[in-house]
């Protein structure tokens, strides 16, 4: 997949080199669209995860990161959080988690549409 704003390496699990290739292409296309709409860089703090890494970071057992349809994006300010959140919604993301230091976005069709906080 040819990405304009990201490299697959940004989505690698720390415990598995080259695992960014396990990311879902439709998810990545939607994230690229959100990045385009935001007009600011997205720093990915978590993309694909192995089961062991997911467990070590406290991820839920059915985490969308395990199937390559989720990413966490770092945020540093309220304005940056607003810009990224607005772009994700405009790009069509319907599952978004908002934390103090990151925003989670996923396209897991097996789960209900939702916005939550950490």
Beta strands, then each sheet from edge to edge (+ up, - down):
strand 1: 44-46
strand 2: 70-74
strand 3: 95-98
strand 4: 102-106
strand 5: 114-117
sheet 1: 1+ 2- 4+ 3- 5-
end
